[in-house]
Amino acid sequence: MDRKKVIIAEKAPKAIGPYSAAISYGNFIFTSGQLGLIPESGEPAGEDIRSQTRQALKNVQSVLEAAGTDLSHVLKTTVFLRNMDDFAAMNEIYAEFFTDECPARSAVQVAKLPRGLAVEIEVIAAI
């Protein structure tokens, strides 16, 4: 019987609430949303959508590595944007990380994100 396992990602920002960076179950990893925060300082990577998207995806990479997988195994992403007008700029950076056999994706505008940031990204990946 499969059991869920908490993934601790030392190279990603610490959780700012009662949740885990990721949970593995069977051959799947479910990450919590990753913000554009620098892990060492907990500060935003920048004020703009590009720097925050890049850092959020680096944080996703760190969580996946802690779980024993990588971006090439991502099946689905969900991108939460503070402003849908940032979609093109986010997409430009996103395309640097997902270049071949891109995962399925949803992108939605939300009213507000933690710490007033511009983007949050979560993924489902295979091990």
C-alpha positions in Angstrom: 0.0 0.0 0.0 1.3 3.4 -0.9 1.9 5.9 1.8 2.2 9.6 1.6 5.6 11.1 2.5 6.5 14.6 3.4 9.2 16.1 1.2 11.6 18.5 3.0 13.4 20.8 0.6 16.4 22.4 2.3 17.2 24.5 -0.8 13.7 26.0 -1.1 12.1 28.7 1.0 10.6 27.5 4.3 6.8 27.2 4.5 5.1 30.3 5.7 2.2 28.3 7.0 1.1 24.8 8.1 1.9 22.9 5.0 4.7 20.8 3.4 6.8 21.9 0.4 5.6 18.7 -1.3 4.0 15.3 -0.7 4.9 12.2 -2.5 2.4 9.4 -3.0 3.1 6.4 -5.1 5.0 7.6 -8.1 3.7 11.2 -7.9 4.9 14.4 -6.3 2.5 17.2 -5.4 4.2 20.5 -4.6 2.8 23.4 -2.7 2.8 26.7 -4.6 6.3 28.2 -4.8 6.7 31.9 -4.7 9.5 34.0 -6.1 11.3 34.2 -2.7 15.1 33.7 -2.3 15.5 30.7 0.0 18.4 32.1 2.0 16.8 35.4 2.9 13.1 34.8 2.4 13.0 38.1 0.4 11.4 38.5 -3.0 13.8 37.9 -5.9 12.7 41.2 -7.4 9.7 43.4 -7.9 9.0 42.3 -11.5 7.2 39.3 -12.8 10.2 37.9 -14.6 12.5 37.7 -11.6 9.7 36.3 -9.4 8.8 33.7 -12.0 12.4 32.6 -12.5 12.9 32.3 -8.7 9.6 30.5 -8.2 10.6 27.9 -10.9 14.1 27.5 -9.3 12.3 26.8 -6.0 10.1 24.2 -7.8 13.3 22.6 -9.1 14.7 22.5 -5.6 11.6 20.8 -4.2 11.6 18.3 -7.0 15.3 17.5 -6.5 14.6 16.9 -2.8 11.9 14.4 -3.9 14.3 12.6 -6.3 12.9 14.0 -9.6 13.2 17.0 -11.8 11.4 19.4 -14.2 11.5 16.8 -17.0 9.0 14.7 -15.0 6.5 17.5 -14.5 3.0 16.5 -15.7 0.9 19.5 -14.8 1.6 23.0 -13.6 -0.7 25.7 -12.2 0.4 29.3 -12.3 -1.4 31.8 -10.1 -0.9 35.4 -11.3 -1.7 38.6 -9.5 -2.3 40.3 -12.8 -3.1 38.4 -16.1 -1.4 41.3 -17.9 1.8 39.6 -16.7 1.0 36.4 -18.6 3.3 37.1 -21.6 6.3 38.0 -19.4 5.7 35.0 -17.1 5.4 32.8 -20.2 8.7 34.0 -21.5 10.6 32.9 -18.4 8.5 29.7 -18.1 9.6 28.7 -21.6 13.2 28.8 -20.4 12.5 26.0 -17.9 10.1 23.9 -20.0 11.5 23.5 -23.5 10.5 20.1 -24.7 7.4 18.0 -24.1 5.9 20.8 -22.0 3.6 19.8 -19.2 -0.1 20.6 -19.2 -0.8 24.0 -17.6 -3.4 26.2 -16.1 -2.8 29.9 -15.5 -5.3 32.0 -13.5 -5.5 35.5 -12.1 -6.1 35.6 -8.4 -7.1 38.5 -6.2 -4.0 38.4 -4.0 -0.9 36.2 -3.3 1.1 35.8 -0.1 3.5 38.7 0.7 1.9 40.7 -2.2 4.0 38.8 -4.8 3.2 38.6 -8.5 3.3 34.8 -9.1 3.0 31.4 -7.4 3.6 28.1 -9.2 2.7 24.5 -8.2 3.3 21.3 -10.0 2.4 17.6 -10.1 5.3 15.4 -11.2 6.3 11.8 -11.6 9.2 10.2 -9.8 
